[in-house]
Amino acid sequence: MEYPPSESGFAALIEGAAARRVGKGKSTPGSEQVTADFCASLAARNEEARMTIDTTKRGLRCRAKKTLRAHEATIEADTQGTVVHEVDNLDRRMILVKWDNDASLYVFPEEIEIVGDE
C-alpha cells in the first residue's frame, strides 16, 4: 500500500507560510528569494517522499537477536513476537512487531530473526 503526499495540502501550506513570511519583519535584499527557494525545496522533498506498508510477512513469528531499548519498552534478547507489517520510508525499512509481552515496537530487520509461522 502506498500513501502519496497530498497534491495540494503540503505545497499550499508551504506556499502560504512563504507568503506570510515575506510580508513580516525587516527584509534584506534577496531574503524573499531565499525564503521562496527554501519553501520550494521542502515541497519538492515532500513530493519525492513515499511511504510503503508491506503486509506480506504479517503473522510470522520472530525473535529479538539482542536487547532492544525504547521509551515504550525494553525487549530482552530471545523474546519472541509476531510481525505486524513492514514500513519503507525515506529509504529506511522498519518492521512493527507485537511482542509476546504485549509491547509493540518498530525494529530494524537486522535486529530480529524470523523463526516461523504464527
PyRosetta script that sets phi, psi and omega in degrees:
from pyrosetta import init, pose_from_sequence

init()
pose = pose_from_sequence("MEYPPSESGFAALIEGAAARRVGKGKSTPGSEQVTADFCASLAARNEEARMTIDTTKRGLRCRAKKTLRAHEATIEADTQGTVVHEVDNLDRRMILVKWDNDASLYVFPEEIEIVGDE")
pose.set_psi(1, 134.9)
pose.set_omega(1, -178.0)
pose.set_phi(2, -121.6)
pose.set_psi(2, 137.5)
pose.set_omega(2, -179.8)
pose.set_phi(3, -113.4)
pose.set_psi(3, 97.3)
pose.set_omega(3, 178.6)
pose.set_phi(4, -72.7)
pose.set_psi(4, 150.1)
pose.set_omega(4, 177.7)
pose.set_phi(5, -66.0)
pose.set_psi(5, 153.6)
pose.set_omega(5, 178.6)
pose.set_phi(6, -60.8)
pose.set_psi(6, 131.5)
pose.set_omega(6, -178.7)
pose.set_phi(7, -63.9)
pose.set_psi(7, -39.9)
pose.set_omega(7, -174.9)
pose.set_phi(8, -108.2)
pose.set_psi(8, -27.0)
pose.set_omega(8, -172.1)
pose.set_phi(9, -59.1)
pose.set_psi(9, -64.2)
pose.set_omega(9, -175.5)
pose.set_phi(10, -67.6)
pose.set_psi(10, -44.5)
pose.set_omega(10, -179.3)
pose.set_phi(11, -61.3)
pose.set_psi(11, -41.7)
pose.set_omega(11, 179.2)
pose.set_phi(12, -66.0)
pose.set_psi(12, -39.2)
pose.set_omega(12, 178.3)
pose.set_phi(13, -61.3)
pose.set_psi(13, -46.3)
pose.set_omega(13, -179.9)
pose.set_phi(14, -65.4)
pose.set_psi(14, -44.2)
pose.set_omega(14, 179.6)
pose.set_phi(15, -63.1)
pose.set_psi(15, -39.3)
pose.set_omega(15, 178.1)
pose.set_phi(16, -64.2)
pose.set_psi(16, -41.4)
pose.set_omega(16, 178.3)
pose.set_phi(17, -63.8)
pose.set_psi(17, -40.6)
pose.set_omega(17, 179.4)
pose.set_phi(18, -63.9)
pose.set_psi(18, -42.3)
pose.set_omega(18, -179.4)
pose.set_phi(19, -64.1)
pose.set_psi(19, -41.5)
pose.set_omega(19, 179.0)
pose.set_phi(20, -67.9)
pose.set_psi(20, -39.5)
pose.set_omega(20, -177.3)
pose.set_phi(21, -64.7)
pose.set_psi(21, -41.0)
pose.set_omega(21, -177.3)
pose.set_phi(22, -62.6)
pose.set_psi(22, -33.1)
pose.set_omega(22, -176.7)
pose.set_phi(23, -84.2)
pose.set_psi(23, -2.7)
pose.set_omega(23, -174.6)
pose.set_phi(24, -106.4)
pose.set_psi(24, 149.9)
pose.set_omega(24, 170.8)
pose.set_phi(25, 63.7)
pose.set_psi(25, -171.9)
pose.set_omega(25, 179.1)
pose.set_phi(26, -76.3)
pose.set_psi(26, 137.9)
pose.set_omega(26, -179.7)
pose.set_phi(27, -105.7)
pose.set_psi(27, 133.0)
pose.set_omega(27, 173.7)
pose.set_phi(28, -101.8)
pose.set_psi(28, 154.1)
pose.set_omega(28, -179.3)
pose.set_phi(29, -55.8)
pose.set_psi(29, 127.1)
pose.set_omega(29, 178.1)
pose.set_phi(30, 88.0)
pose.set_psi(30, -7.1)
pose.set_omega(30, -176.9)
pose.set_phi(31, -66.2)
pose.set_psi(31, -32.9)
pose.set_omega(31, 177.8)
pose.set_phi(32, -63.1)
pose.set_psi(32, -40.8)
pose.set_omega(32, -179.5)
pose.set_phi(33, -68.4)
pose.set_psi(33, -39.6)
pose.set_omega(33, 178.7)
pose.set_phi(34, -62.5)
pose.set_psi(34, -45.3)
pose.set_omega(34, 179.4)
pose.set_phi(35, -62.7)
pose.set_psi(35, -44.9)
pose.set_omega(35, 179.6)
pose.set_phi(36, -63.9)
pose.set_psi(36, -40.7)
pose.set_omega(36, 179.3)
pose.set_phi(37, -64.8)
pose.set_psi(37, -41.7)
pose.set_omega(37, 179.4)
pose.set_phi(38, -62.9)
pose.set_psi(38, -45.8)
pose.set_omega(38, 180.0)
pose.set_phi(39, -64.5)
pose.set_psi(39, -38.8)
pose.set_omega(39, 177.3)
pose.set_phi(40, -64.5)
pose.set_psi(40, -38.0)
pose.set_omega(40, 178.1)
pose.set_phi(41, -64.3)
pose.set_psi(41, -43.2)
pose.set_omega(41, 177.6)
pose.set_phi(42, -62.7)
pose.set_psi(42, -43.3)
pose.set_omega(42, 179.9)
pose.set_phi(43, -63.6)
pose.set_psi(43, -41.3)
pose.set_omega(43, 179.2)
pose.set_phi(44, -65.0)
pose.set_psi(44, -41.0)
pose.set_omega(44, 179.0)
pose.set_phi(45, -62.2)
pose.set_psi(45, -40.2)
pose.set_omega(45, 179.6)
pose.set_phi(46, -66.8)
pose.set_psi(46, -38.6)
pose.set_omega(46, 179.2)
pose.set_phi(47, -63.6)
pose.set_psi(47, -31.7)
pose.set_omega(47, -179.4)
pose.set_phi(48, -80.7)
pose.set_psi(48, -23.4)
pose.set_omega(48, -175.3)
pose.set_phi(49, -73.3)
pose.set_psi(49, 131.8)
pose.set_omega(49, 176.6)
pose.set_phi(50, -135.4)
pose.set_psi(50, 141.9)
pose.set_omega(50, 176.6)
pose.set_phi(51, -117.9)
pose.set_psi(51, 129.9)
pose.set_omega(51, -179.6)
pose.set_phi(52, -118.5)
pose.set_psi(52, 132.9)
pose.set_omega(52, 175.9)
pose.set_phi(53, -112.5)
pose.set_psi(53, 124.2)
pose.set_omega(53, -177.5)
pose.set_phi(54, -112.9)
pose.set_psi(54, 120.9)
pose.set_omega(54, -178.4)
pose.set_phi(55, -107.1)
pose.set_psi(55, 12.8)
pose.set_omega(55, -177.1)
pose.set_phi(56, -65.8)
pose.set_psi(56, -23.7)
pose.set_omega(56, -179.8)
pose.set_phi(57, -100.2)
pose.set_psi(57, 8.8)
pose.set_omega(57, 179.8)
pose.set_phi(58, -56.0)
pose.set_psi(58, 133.0)
pose.set_omega(58, 176.4)
pose.set_phi(59, 93.0)
pose.set_psi(59, -11.1)
pose.set_omega(59, 178.3)
pose.set_phi(60, -70.6)
pose.set_psi(60, 141.3)
pose.set_omega(60, 177.5)
pose.set_phi(61, -85.5)
pose.set_psi(61, 145.0)
pose.set_omega(61, 179.7)
pose.set_phi(62, -143.1)
pose.set_psi(62, 169.5)
pose.set_omega(62, 175.6)
pose.set_phi(63, -137.0)
pose.set_psi(63, 150.1)
pose.set_omega(63, 178.1)
pose.set_phi(64, -75.8)
pose.set_psi(64, 130.7)
pose.set_omega(64, 177.8)
pose.set_phi(65, -76.7)
pose.set_psi(65, -26.2)
pose.set_omega(65, -178.3)
pose.set_phi(66, -146.9)
pose.set_psi(66, 171.0)
pose.set_omega(66, 176.9)
pose.set_phi(67, -67.9)
pose.set_psi(67, 130.9)
pose.set_omega(67, -179.3)
pose.set_phi(68, -114.3)
pose.set_psi(68, 126.3)
pose.set_omega(68, -179.3)
pose.set_phi(69, -115.7)
pose.set_psi(69, 134.7)
pose.set_omega(69, 176.1)
pose.set_phi(70, -149.2)
pose.set_psi(70, 171.1)
pose.set_omega(70, 179.0)
pose.set_phi(71, -61.8)
pose.set_psi(71, -36.0)
pose.set_omega(71, -175.0)
pose.set_phi(72, -73.9)
pose.set_psi(72, -36.2)
pose.set_omega(72, -173.2)
pose.set_phi(73, -166.7)
pose.set_psi(73, 164.3)
pose.set_omega(73, 169.0)
pose.set_phi(74, -115.3)
pose.set_psi(74, 123.1)
pose.set_omega(74, 180.0)
pose.set_phi(75, -105.6)
pose.set_psi(75, 116.4)
pose.set_omega(75, -179.1)
pose.set_phi(76, -73.9)
pose.set_psi(76, 153.7)
pose.set_omega(76, 175.9)
pose.set_phi(77, -55.5)
pose.set_psi(77, 143.1)
pose.set_omega(77, 179.8)
pose.set_phi(78, 75.0)
pose.set_psi(78, 0.4)
pose.set_omega(78, 173.2)
pose.set_phi(79, -66.6)
pose.set_psi(79, 139.0)
pose.set_omega(79, -178.4)
pose.set_phi(80, -103.0)
pose.set_psi(80, 157.2)
pose.set_omega(80, 179.1)
pose.set_phi(81, -158.1)
pose.set_psi(81, -175.8)
pose.set_omega(81, -178.6)
pose.set_phi(82, -123.4)
pose.set_psi(82, 132.6)
pose.set_omega(82, 178.7)
pose.set_phi(83, -69.3)
pose.set_psi(83, 130.9)
pose.set_omega(83, 176.2)
pose.set_phi(84, -94.6)
pose.set_psi(84, -54.2)
pose.set_omega(84, 175.6)
pose.set_phi(85, -166.9)
pose.set_psi(85, 168.5)
pose.set_omega(85, 174.5)
pose.set_phi(86, -110.8)
pose.set_psi(86, 145.1)
pose.set_omega(86, 178.4)
pose.set_phi(87, -124.1)
pose.set_psi(87, 131.9)
pose.set_omega(87, 174.6)
pose.set_phi(88, -116.0)
pose.set_psi(88, 113.1)
pose.set_omega(88, -176.4)
pose.set_phi(89, -143.9)
pose.set_psi(89, 129.0)
pose.set_omega(89, 179.1)
pose.set_phi(90, 54.4)
pose.set_psi(90, 43.5)
pose.set_omega(90, 179.0)
pose.set_phi(91, 61.2)
pose.set_psi(91, 26.8)
pose.set_omega(91, 177.6)
pose.set_phi(92, -125.3)
pose.set_psi(92, 131.2)
pose.set_omega(92, 178.6)
pose.set_phi(93, -105.6)
pose.set_psi(93, 128.2)
pose.set_omega(93, 178.6)
pose.set_phi(94, -129.0)
pose.set_psi(94, 150.6)
pose.set_omega(94, 179.4)
pose.set_phi(95, -121.0)
pose.set_psi(95, 128.3)
pose.set_omega(95, 175.5)
pose.set_phi(96, -88.3)
pose.set_psi(96, 122.8)
pose.set_omega(96, -179.3)
pose.set_phi(97, -118.3)
pose.set_psi(97, 133.3)
pose.set_omega(97, 171.7)
pose.set_phi(98, -96.2)
pose.set_psi(98, 105.9)
pose.set_omega(98, -175.0)
pose.set_phi(99, -77.5)
pose.set_psi(99, 157.5)
pose.set_omega(99, -178.4)
pose.set_phi(100, -64.1)
pose.set_psi(100, -18.4)
pose.set_omega(100, 177.3)
pose.set_phi(101, -89.8)
pose.set_psi(101, 17.7)
pose.set_omega(101, 177.1)
pose.set_phi(102, 74.6)
pose.set_psi(102, 4.7)
pose.set_omega(102, 174.9)
pose.set_phi(103, -86.1)
pose.set_psi(103, 149.5)
pose.set_omega(103, 172.4)
pose.set_phi(104, -118.9)
pose.set_psi(104, 134.8)
pose.set_omega(104, -174.1)
pose.set_phi(105, -151.1)
pose.set_psi(105, 135.3)
pose.set_omega(105, 172.6)
pose.set_phi(106, -78.2)
pose.set_psi(106, 134.8)
pose.set_omega(106, 179.8)
pose.set_phi(107, -133.1)
pose.set_psi(107, 159.7)
pose.set_omega(107, 172.9)
pose.set_phi(108, -80.8)
pose.set_psi(108, 149.4)
pose.set_omega(108, -178.5)
pose.set_phi(109, -54.7)
pose.set_psi(109, -34.7)
pose.set_omega(109, -178.1)
pose.set_phi(110, -74.7)
pose.set_psi(110, -7.3)
pose.set_omega(110, -179.6)
pose.set_phi(111, -90.2)
pose.set_psi(111, -9.9)
pose.set_omega(111, -178.9)
pose.set_phi(112, -129.0)
pose.set_psi(112, 165.2)
pose.set_omega(112, 176.0)
pose.set_phi(113, -130.7)
pose.set_psi(113, 129.1)
pose.set_omega(113, 176.8)
pose.set_phi(114, -74.1)
pose.set_psi(114, 129.2)
pose.set_omega(114, -176.9)
pose.set_phi(115, -115.5)
pose.set_psi(115, -6.7)
pose.set_omega(115, 176.7)
pose.set_phi(116, 152.1)
pose.set_psi(116, -172.6)
pose.set_omega(116, 178.7)
pose.set_phi(117, -82.9)
pose.set_psi(117, 164.2)
pose.set_omega(117, -179.0)
pose.set_phi(118, -66.6)
pose.dump_pdb("model.pdb")
